[in-house]
Amino acid sequence: MLYPANFGDNPLYPKESDFRVIQKDDTNGFGVISLRAFKRGEIVAAMAGEVVADIRQHTLQIDDNLHLHDTFFSGYFLHSCSPNISLDMKNLLVTALEDIPANSYLYMDYAQTEKVLYKQFACACGSENCRGWITGNQEIHPGFVRGEAIRSSDAA
Protein backbone atom coordinates (compact mmCIF):
# COMPACT_ATOMS: atom_id res chain seq x y z
CA MET A 1 0.00 0.00 0.00
CA LEU A 2 1.05 3.58 -0.60
CA TYR A 3 -0.75 4.56 2.61
CA PRO A 4 0.69 3.82 6.05
CA ALA A 5 -0.81 0.91 8.03
CA ASN A 6 -2.61 3.24 10.45
CA PHE A 7 -4.91 4.32 7.54
CA GLY A 8 -6.47 0.84 7.54
CA ASP A 9 -6.56 -1.91 4.94
CA ASN A 10 -9.18 -0.82 2.41
CA PRO A 11 -8.63 -3.09 -0.62
CA LEU A 12 -9.23 -0.08 -2.89
CA TYR A 13 -6.31 1.87 -1.44
CA PRO A 14 -3.54 2.38 -4.01
CA LYS A 15 -0.92 -0.34 -4.10
CA GLU A 16 2.77 0.23 -4.79
CA SER A 17 2.51 -2.40 -7.53
CA ASP A 18 -0.04 -0.19 -9.37
CA PHE A 19 1.07 3.42 -8.77
CA ARG A 20 4.16 5.56 -8.28
CA VAL A 21 4.52 9.18 -7.20
CA ILE A 22 7.35 10.53 -9.33
CA GLN A 23 8.65 13.87 -10.54
CA LYS A 24 7.21 14.51 -13.98
CA ASP A 25 9.32 17.57 -14.83
CA ASP A 26 10.38 20.96 -13.47
CA THR A 27 7.15 22.65 -14.60
CA ASN A 28 4.61 20.18 -13.23
CA GLY A 29 6.51 18.76 -10.26
CA PHE A 30 5.46 15.42 -8.82
CA GLY A 31 2.58 13.38 -10.18
CA VAL A 32 0.95 9.98 -9.83
CA ILE A 33 1.65 7.52 -12.61
CA SER A 34 -0.49 4.42 -13.01
CA LEU A 35 1.52 1.32 -13.77
CA ARG A 36 -1.59 -0.55 -14.91
CA ALA A 37 -4.44 0.24 -17.28
CA PHE A 38 -7.96 1.25 -16.25
CA LYS A 39 -11.15 1.19 -18.28
CA ARG A 40 -13.51 4.16 -18.49
CA GLY A 41 -15.83 4.13 -15.45
CA GLU A 42 -13.58 1.83 -13.43
CA ILE A 43 -12.72 2.73 -9.85
CA VAL A 44 -9.02 3.60 -9.86
CA ALA A 45 -8.50 3.79 -6.10
CA ALA A 46 -9.84 4.96 -2.77
CA MET A 47 -8.29 8.01 -1.12
CA ALA A 48 -7.30 8.59 2.50
CA GLY A 49 -5.48 11.16 4.58
CA GLU A 50 -5.84 13.56 7.44
CA VAL A 51 -9.07 15.58 7.40
CA VAL A 52 -8.21 19.22 8.13
CA ALA A 53 -10.11 22.51 8.30
CA ASP A 54 -7.63 24.59 6.29
CA ILE A 55 -6.45 24.66 2.68
CA ARG A 56 -2.92 23.34 2.31
CA GLN A 57 -0.73 22.19 -0.50
CA HIS A 58 -1.74 18.59 -1.27
CA THR A 59 -5.31 18.98 0.06
CA LEU A 60 -8.53 18.22 -1.77
CA GLN A 61 -11.76 19.88 -0.69
CA ILE A 62 -14.30 17.49 0.85
CA ASP A 63 -16.95 20.13 1.63
CA ASP A 64 -17.15 23.82 2.53
CA ASN A 65 -15.19 23.36 5.76
CA LEU A 66 -13.09 20.18 5.36
CA HIS A 67 -10.13 19.16 3.23
CA LEU A 68 -8.33 15.84 2.75
CA HIS A 69 -4.59 16.27 3.29
CA ASP A 70 -2.98 13.38 1.42
CA THR A 71 0.80 13.48 0.95
CA PHE A 72 0.93 9.84 -0.14
CA PHE A 73 -1.28 9.63 -3.24
CA SER A 74 -4.17 11.92 -4.24
CA GLY A 75 -2.39 15.09 -3.15
CA TYR A 76 -0.06 14.53 -6.12
CA PHE A 77 -2.65 14.24 -8.90
CA LEU A 78 -1.63 16.59 -11.70
CA HIS A 79 -4.02 19.11 -13.22
CA SER A 80 -5.39 18.99 -16.74
CA CYS A 81 -8.23 20.94 -18.30
CA SER A 82 -9.01 17.57 -19.98
CA PRO A 83 -8.71 15.20 -17.00
CA ASN A 84 -8.61 11.41 -17.17
CA ILE A 85 -9.93 10.90 -13.60
CA SER A 86 -12.82 12.21 -11.53
CA LEU A 87 -12.88 12.45 -7.75
CA ASP A 88 -15.87 11.60 -5.57
CA MET A 89 -15.03 13.52 -2.41
CA LYS A 90 -18.06 12.22 -0.49
CA ASN A 91 -16.98 8.59 -0.87
CA LEU A 92 -13.25 9.34 -1.39
CA LEU A 93 -13.07 7.41 -4.65
CA VAL A 94 -11.18 8.03 -7.89
CA THR A 95 -12.83 6.94 -11.15
CA ALA A 96 -11.44 6.77 -14.70
CA LEU A 97 -13.16 9.26 -17.01
CA GLU A 98 -11.67 7.52 -20.05
CA ASP A 99 -9.56 4.48 -20.76
CA ILE A 100 -6.20 5.04 -19.08
CA PRO A 101 -3.28 3.08 -20.55
CA ALA A 102 -0.57 1.67 -18.28
CA ASN A 103 2.30 4.08 -17.51
CA SER A 104 0.03 7.15 -17.72
CA TYR A 105 -0.16 10.08 -15.33
CA LEU A 106 -3.42 10.62 -13.48
CA TYR A 107 -4.88 14.05 -14.25
CA MET A 108 -7.77 15.74 -12.47
CA ASP A 109 -9.30 19.16 -13.02
CA TYR A 110 -8.52 21.05 -9.82
CA ALA A 111 -11.67 23.14 -10.25
CA GLN A 112 -13.74 19.94 -9.89
CA THR A 113 -13.11 19.79 -6.14
CA GLU A 114 -11.59 23.13 -5.10
CA LYS A 115 -13.48 26.37 -4.51
CA VAL A 116 -10.20 28.17 -3.82
CA LEU A 117 -6.75 26.81 -4.63
CA TYR A 118 -3.80 26.84 -2.25
CA LYS A 119 -2.19 28.87 -5.03
CA GLN A 120 -3.26 29.69 -8.58
CA PHE A 121 -0.90 28.96 -11.46
CA ALA A 122 -0.45 29.07 -15.21
CA CYS A 123 -1.68 25.89 -16.84
CA ALA A 124 0.76 23.77 -18.83
CA CYS A 125 -1.64 20.94 -19.74
CA GLY A 126 -1.67 21.70 -23.47
CA SER A 127 -5.20 20.35 -23.98
CA GLU A 128 -7.46 21.81 -26.67
CA ASN A 129 -9.74 23.35 -24.06
CA CYS A 130 -6.95 24.64 -21.80
CA ARG A 131 -8.15 27.53 -19.61
CA GLY A 132 -4.60 28.94 -19.41
CA TRP A 133 -4.78 29.83 -15.71
CA ILE A 134 -5.82 27.41 -12.98
CA THR A 135 -8.13 28.60 -10.22
CA GLY A 136 -10.66 27.06 -7.91
CA ASN A 137 -14.23 26.97 -9.18
CA GLN A 138 -15.19 30.10 -7.20
CA GLU A 139 -12.07 32.18 -7.86
CA ILE A 140 -11.65 34.81 -10.52
CA HIS A 141 -8.76 34.67 -12.95
CA PRO A 142 -6.45 37.62 -12.13
CA GLY A 143 -6.47 38.62 -15.83
CA PHE A 144 -10.25 39.14 -15.86
CA VAL A 145 -12.22 42.11 -14.62
CA ARG A 146 -16.02 41.84 -14.48
CA GLY A 147 -15.90 38.84 -16.82
CA GLU A 148 -13.81 40.49 -19.51
CA ALA A 149 -10.15 39.83 -20.20
CA ILE A 150 -7.78 42.70 -19.63
CA ARG A 151 -6.09 43.59 -22.90
CA SER A 152 -2.35 44.18 -22.69
CA SER A 153 -2.90 47.77 -23.88
CA ASP A 154 -5.30 48.35 -20.93
CA ALA A 155 -2.80 47.02 -18.42
CA ALA A 156 -0.02 49.39 -19.54
N, C-alpha and C positions, 0 to 999 in steps of 0.2 A: 504494500500500500504506500501511496505517496503521503498519506496522513499518518500522524503519530498514533500509537495504540490507544491513547486516552480519548481519541475521537470515536472509538467504537469500531465495530467490524461490519459495517454495512457492505454487502456484496457489490453494491453499485459504486462504492468509492473507487477512485482511479487507482489502477495498479501500475507499479513501476515497469511491468512488462508491456503495458499499453501506451504509456505517456512519458514524456520527458519535458522538463522545464529547461530551456536552453536559450542562450543569447542568439537572437536572430541576426541583428546587425546593430551598428551604432545609432541609427535613426530610431528603430523600433524598440530596442532593448530586448528584454527577455520575453519569451512566449512559450506557449504549450504546444508541443508537436505530438500528434497522434501517431503511434507506431503501427496501428492497425486501421483497417477501413471501417466505415460506418455507413449504413444505408439511410437515406432520407427518412425522417420520422423516428429513427432509432434513438433510444436513450443512450447518450454518450457516457455519462457518469452522474453520480450524486456529488453535491458540494458540502463542505463542512468548514468550520472555522469558529472564531470567537465572535459573538454577537456584541456589537458596540453601538454607542449612541452617536458617535461622531464620524465624519467623513475622514478617511485616511487614504493614503496610497495603498492600493491592493484591497480596497473594500468594494463591495457591491451592495446597492441599496435594496433592503428587504421590504421596507415600508417607509412612511414619512419620518419615522424616528429611529429606525434600526438599520444597521449595516453589517454585512458579513465580512469580517477581516480574515482573509485566507491567503497566507503567504506560502502555501504549499502547492496550490493548483489553480483554482479559478481566479485568483488575484492576478494571474499572469496571462489571462486571455488577451490577445491582441485585438485592436479595433480594426474594423473594416466597415465602410458604408454599404458593402454587400457581404454581410456576415454568412458564415456557414454553420453557425450554431445559434440556438435561442436558449435563454435562461428562464426557468420557472422559479422565481424567487420565493414563492409561497411554499413549494415542495422541495426547493433546493435541488432541482434537476436540470441537466444540460441535455438538449435534444438537437440532433442533426437537422438542419434546414434543407440540406441537399446531400447527395452522396459525397462522402469525404474519403478520398483515397488514403491509403497508408502513407506515412511520412509527410503529412500535411499539417500546417499550423491550424489551430482553432481560433477563429475570428468571430467576435461578437460586435454588435453595434452598441457602444457605450450609452447612447441615448435610450436604449431599450430599458435599462434598469435605473439609470442615474438622472435625478432631477438637476443636480448640480455636481460637476466634476471636482475632484481634488485639485486638478489644474487643467485648464483648457490647453489645446495644442493644435498645431497645423497637422492636417491629415496627410499621410503618405501612402494611403491604401491603393491609389491608382485605379480604383474601380470606375466604371462609366458614370455612375451616379454619385461620385465623391462630392461631399459637401464642402471640402476644402479646409474647414476649421471644425474641430470637435468640441462640442459643448454637451452639457446635460440637456434633457428634454425641456427644461424650464428656464434655461439660460439664453441670453441674447448674444449672438456673435458680436465681438467688439468692433467689427467693420460695418455694422448695420445700425442705422438710426431710424427709429419709427418704421421699421420694415423695409427700408430702402438702403441699398449699398452706398457707402461713401465713395465717391469717385476720387481718384488720386488728385485731381485738380482742386476738389473741395477741401482736401486735407492739408493742402499746402498753405 
